[in-house]
Amino acid sequence: MTTNQKTKKQIVIEAAAKLFSDKGYSAASMRELAGRVGLEQASSLYNHIRSKEEALQEICFENARKFIDGITQIEATVFEPVQQVKALIDLHIQVATNDITSVTVFNDEWRHLSEPALSEFLALRKDYEERFKEIINKGIESGVFKEVNSTIALHTILSGLKWIHYWYNPDRSSELEMVRNDIMLLLISGLGVND
């Protein structure tokens, strides 16, 4: 979608993601956001979003949906635990490098959500993590993964992927395949798989 095809709300949400990423959610203001989208008055933003938190919710839930939709598709189309974990690692790399700004906000600023959005967000995250852990458990039960604690394995994998959006920028795109291969080798071999 090109800039002139985006709705004003999409433009505001993207500008909010950049502002929250640059300054942190708490330090950002509606006045600054208005300035970033070329509006003289912060009150003009209310034609597009109700509040700063609405922008944060949009960013956090949009990214959460990418992970939920991704794992749902993987569960439906990939059936071997090793291939499922590889597909989930690829999903994390893809999401992290496709929209660095919004992923940074998703990872760092979600704690500023208020209820009931915070509980809904945490429920989505728990659902994703439980489904990922179940894939690891199936690999352990079938003997393709080592006998490890699946909760530790899950959080080790997720922690091993969390830095990518901080490191990546388009100037490093030529390195991305090498990084992906190294991450895959380290994380998958850690589960006891040598392919």
C-alpha positions as CSV (number, residue, x, y, z in Angstrom):
1,M,0.0,0.0,0.0
2,T,1.5,3.4,-1.0
3,T,1.3,6.4,1.2
4,N,-1.6,8.0,-0.7
5,Q,-3.6,4.8,-0.3
6,K,-3.3,4.7,3.5
7,T,-6.1,6.1,5.6
8,K,-5.4,9.0,7.8
9,K,-5.8,6.7,10.8
10,Q,-3.1,4.3,9.4
11,I,-0.8,7.3,9.0
12,V,-1.4,8.4,12.6
13,I,-0.8,4.9,13.9
14,E,2.5,4.6,12.0
15,A,3.6,8.0,13.3
16,A,2.6,7.0,16.8
17,A,4.7,3.8,16.5
18,K,7.7,5.9,15.5
19,L,7.1,8.4,18.2
20,F,6.7,5.7,20.9
21,S,9.8,3.9,19.6
22,D,11.8,7.2,19.7
23,K,10.7,8.6,23.0
24,G,8.9,5.8,24.9
25,Y,5.2,5.7,25.3
26,S,5.1,7.6,28.6
27,A,7.2,10.6,27.3
28,A,5.2,10.9,24.0
29,S,2.4,13.4,23.8
30,M,-0.6,13.9,21.5
31,R,0.8,17.3,20.6
32,E,4.0,15.8,19.3
33,L,2.0,13.1,17.4
34,A,-0.1,15.8,15.8
35,G,3.1,17.6,14.7
36,R,4.4,14.4,13.1
37,V,1.4,14.0,10.9
38,G,1.2,17.7,10.0
39,L,-1.7,18.7,12.2
40,E,-1.4,22.1,13.9
41,Q,-3.8,21.2,16.7
42,A,-3.6,18.0,18.8
43,S,-7.4,18.1,19.0
44,S,-7.5,17.4,15.3
45,L,-6.1,13.9,16.1
46,Y,-9.4,13.0,17.8
47,N,-11.0,12.7,14.4
48,H,-8.8,9.7,13.8
49,I,-8.0,8.2,17.2
50,R,-9.6,8.7,20.6
51,S,-6.3,8.7,22.6
52,K,-2.6,7.9,22.7
53,E,-3.5,4.6,24.3
54,E,-5.8,3.7,21.3
55,A,-2.7,4.0,19.1
56,L,-0.7,1.8,21.5
57,Q,-3.5,-0.8,21.4
58,E,-3.6,-0.8,17.6
59,I,0.1,-1.4,17.5
60,C,0.2,-4.1,20.1
61,F,-2.9,-6.0,18.9
62,E,-1.9,-5.8,15.3
63,N,1.4,-7.5,16.1
64,A,-0.2,-10.0,18.4
65,R,-2.5,-11.0,15.5
66,K,0.5,-11.5,13.2
67,F,1.8,-14.1,15.7
68,I,-1.6,-15.7,16.3
69,D,-2.4,-15.9,12.6
70,G,1.1,-17.2,11.9
71,I,1.0,-20.1,14.4
72,T,-2.6,-21.0,13.3
73,Q,-1.4,-21.3,9.7
74,I,1.7,-23.3,10.8
75,E,-0.4,-25.7,12.9
76,A,-2.7,-26.3,9.9
77,T,-0.1,-26.8,7.2
78,V,3.1,-28.0,8.9
79,F,2.9,-31.3,10.8
80,E,6.4,-32.3,12.0
81,P,7.5,-30.6,15.3
82,V,11.0,-29.7,13.9
83,Q,9.5,-28.0,10.9
84,Q,6.9,-26.3,13.0
85,V,9.5,-24.8,15.3
86,K,11.6,-23.7,12.3
87,A,8.5,-22.1,10.8
88,L,7.8,-20.3,14.0
89,I,11.4,-19.0,14.2
90,D,11.1,-17.8,10.6
91,L,7.8,-16.1,11.6
92,H,9.6,-14.2,14.4
93,I,12.4,-13.1,12.1
94,Q,9.9,-12.0,9.4
95,V,7.7,-10.0,11.8
96,A,10.7,-8.4,13.4
97,T,12.3,-7.3,10.2
98,N,9.2,-6.3,8.3
99,D,8.1,-3.4,10.6
100,I,10.9,-2.7,13.1
101,T,9.3,0.3,14.6
102,S,6.0,-1.3,15.5
103,V,7.7,-4.4,16.8
104,T,9.9,-2.3,19.0
105,V,6.7,-0.7,20.5
106,F,5.0,-4.1,20.7
107,N,8.0,-5.6,22.7
108,D,8.8,-2.6,24.9
109,E,5.7,-0.6,25.5
110,W,2.8,-3.1,26.0
111,R,3.1,-2.7,29.7
112,H,1.4,0.7,29.4
113,L,-1.8,-0.9,28.2
114,S,-4.6,-0.4,30.7
115,E,-7.5,-2.8,31.5
116,P,-9.2,-4.5,29.9
117,A,-6.8,-4.2,26.9
118,L,-3.8,-5.4,29.1
119,S,-5.6,-8.6,30.1
120,E,-6.7,-9.3,26.5
121,F,-3.2,-8.7,25.2
122,L,-1.7,-11.0,27.9
123,A,-4.2,-13.7,27.1
124,L,-3.2,-13.6,23.4
125,R,0.4,-13.9,24.4
126,K,-0.3,-16.8,26.8
127,D,-2.3,-18.5,24.0
128,Y,0.6,-18.2,21.6
129,E,3.2,-19.4,24.1
130,E,1.1,-22.4,25.2
131,R,0.6,-23.4,21.6
132,F,4.3,-23.1,20.9
133,K,5.1,-25.1,24.0
134,E,2.7,-27.8,22.9
135,I,4.7,-28.1,19.6
136,I,7.9,-28.5,21.7
137,N,6.2,-31.1,23.9
138,K,5.1,-33.1,20.8
139,G,8.7,-33.1,19.6
140,I,9.9,-34.3,23.0
141,E,7.3,-37.0,23.2
142,S,8.1,-38.2,19.6
143,G,11.8,-38.3,20.4
144,V,12.9,-35.7,17.9
145,F,13.8,-33.2,20.7
146,K,15.9,-33.8,23.8
147,E,14.1,-34.5,27.1
148,V,14.2,-30.9,28.2
149,N,11.8,-28.7,30.2
150,S,9.5,-27.3,27.5
151,T,8.9,-24.0,29.3
152,I,12.6,-23.4,29.5
153,A,13.0,-24.4,25.9
154,L,10.2,-22.0,24.8
155,H,11.5,-19.0,26.7
156,T,15.1,-19.7,25.5
157,I,13.9,-19.7,21.9
158,L,11.8,-16.6,22.3
159,S,14.7,-14.8,24.1
160,G,17.0,-15.9,21.4
161,L,14.8,-14.1,18.9
162,K,13.9,-10.9,20.8
163,W,17.0,-8.9,19.8
164,I,16.6,-9.1,16.0
165,H,14.5,-5.9,15.6
166,Y,17.1,-3.9,17.5
167,W,19.9,-5.1,15.3
168,Y,18.2,-5.1,11.9
169,N,17.9,-2.2,9.5
170,P,17.4,-2.3,5.7
171,D,21.2,-1.6,5.2
172,R,21.8,-5.1,6.8
173,S,19.3,-7.0,4.6
174,S,22.2,-8.8,2.8
175,E,23.2,-10.3,6.2
176,L,19.7,-11.5,7.1
177,E,19.9,-14.9,5.5
178,M,23.2,-15.7,7.3
179,V,21.7,-14.4,10.6
180,R,18.6,-16.6,10.0
181,N,20.7,-19.7,9.3
182,D,22.9,-19.1,12.4
183,I,19.8,-18.6,14.6
184,M,18.2,-21.7,13.2
185,L,21.3,-23.8,13.7
186,L,21.8,-22.6,17.3
187,L,18.1,-22.8,18.5
188,I,17.2,-26.1,16.7
189,S,20.4,-27.9,17.6
190,G,19.8,-26.8,21.2
191,L,16.6,-28.9,21.1
192,G,18.7,-31.9,20.0
193,V,18.1,-31.7,16.3
194,N,21.1,-31.9,13.9
195,D,19.6,-31.1,10.5
